Amino acid sequence: MKKSAHLDTLAVHAGRAVDPTTGAVAASPVLATTFERDADGAMSRGFVYSRTESPNRAALETALATLEGGREALAFASGQAATAAVLQALAPGARVVFPDDIYHGTRHLVKQEFGRWGIVADFVDFSDLTAVTKALAQPTALVWIETPSNPRLKIADIAALALLGRAAGALVVADNTWATPLLTQPLALGAHIAMHSTTKYIGGHSDVLGGALIVGHDCPPETAARLRSWQKLGGAVPAPFDCWLLLRSLATMPVRLRAQSATAAKLAGFLAAHPRVERVNYPGLATHPGHAIAQRQMASGGAMLSFEVRGDLAAARAVAGRVQLITRATSLGGVESLLEHRKPIEGADSPTPDNLLRLSVGLEHIDDLIADLQHALG
Ligand SMILES: Cc1ncc(COP(=O)(O)O)c(C=O)c1O
């Protein structure tokens, strides 16, 4: 298969091959934790122990590296484990610059846990490049991009931020969970590393947890080696069956995401015109402040949106309480639509507005989703 093949083709074929011994077209999970040595003690088949490498993980990593255009990929047990590995790979006392709107788990991880280990985190509005430039005037080890951001769907200009970050001598990492390689290619835009919660669109069915780092061709080799070391020695690796599920689901990711994004665009239009909705955060809308950048770096507006209902926290809770088809649940990227009132779960220190509801758009029919939201909004 040509590396230049289209992403839909790569999603189906990368990391997969017909089994040479049985002819099986679909791979099976290899659950073994340990692998036989050769008579001379060598490991000519490449596998030693499933914490350090496993056949299903190797296949998943090959596929993810291919889709993101990276040198190699490292699979982890969750998105948070992948993020933690990046922070663990920094020197003690390093200063990191993060966006102000960001997945709250990432914010808590870097502030609460890595703060205790001396990592200093600054949170900056990434849509304001002057503010970022100012933040980077101090020595910075890492610039962490998340675009679209969770939950306000702010758009960060990856190419501009990568240039600034690189000029400051920082490692540039982009959390590409919400866009996926189908919509955005952060490594081509200048990031050193693309990060994923594979739990979301790559898994796509709300039944497997995972994370990944895809290391770009010009990522400093010592960083890549340290990340691999944290993966193997830290041991927060995905089980073979989880890797198998993720690779299986990856094949349909482009088709799912394209359909989900088309529905999300229509829902964003419906919500923007609704009198009970104060604001819709969806980068596909021409009114979104990051729309022009999104058009440059995203193939579509994606399948996530958030909206602020007229009223306060209680008004938003009431709307969430009335959905019947859409499920009230955290997480995103699955085939079923999920709605979440974010503020109560993010905590008092979160900048998320009280009246914001986040919607992960699934594969249901648009008319049924509109009817459900119409009813919920009252
Ligand atoms: C943008 C983003 N990054 C990272 C994560 C964390 O991933 P996981 O739950 O797989 O640890 C999430 C989870 O919602 C997310 O939305």
The ligand as a Tripos MOL2 file, in Angstrom:
@<TRIPOS>MOLECULE
LIG
   16    16     1     0     0
SMALL
NO_CHARGES

@<TRIPOS>ATOM
      1 C1         -9.4600   16.6910   24.5310 C.3       1 LIG1
      2 C2         -9.2830   15.5440   25.4910 C.ar      1 LIG1
      3 N1         -8.0320   15.1640   25.8150 N.ar      1 LIG1
      4 C3         -7.8110   14.1500   26.6850 C.ar      1 LIG1
      5 C4         -8.8580   13.4810   27.2930 C.ar      1 LIG1
      6 C5         -8.5590   12.3850   28.2820 C.3       1 LIG1
      7 O1         -8.7290   11.1210   27.6950 O.3       1 LIG1
      8 P1         -9.0540    9.7780   28.5140 P.3       1 LIG1
      9 O2        -10.3980    9.9580   29.1510 O.co2     1 LIG1
     10 O3         -8.9950    8.7150   27.4730 O.co2     1 LIG1
     11 O4         -7.9900    9.6180   29.5530 O.co2     1 LIG1
     12 C6        -10.1770   13.8620   26.9870 C.ar      1 LIG1
     13 C7        -11.3090   13.1870   27.6520 C.2       1 LIG1
     14 O5        -12.4430   13.6150   27.5800 O.2       1 LIG1
     15 C8        -10.3920   14.9160   26.0620 C.ar      1 LIG1
     16 O6        -11.6300   15.3380   25.7280 O.3       1 LIG1
@<TRIPOS>BOND
     1     1     2 1
     2     2     3 ar
     3     2    15 ar
     4     3     4 ar
     5     4     5 ar
     6     5     6 1
     7     5    12 ar
     8     6     7 1
     9     7     8 1
    10     8     9 2
    11     8    10 1
    12     8    11 1
    13    12    13 1
    14    12    15 ar
    15    13    14 2
    16    15    16 1
@<TRIPOS>SUBSTRUCTURE
     1 LIG1         1 GROUP 0 **** ****
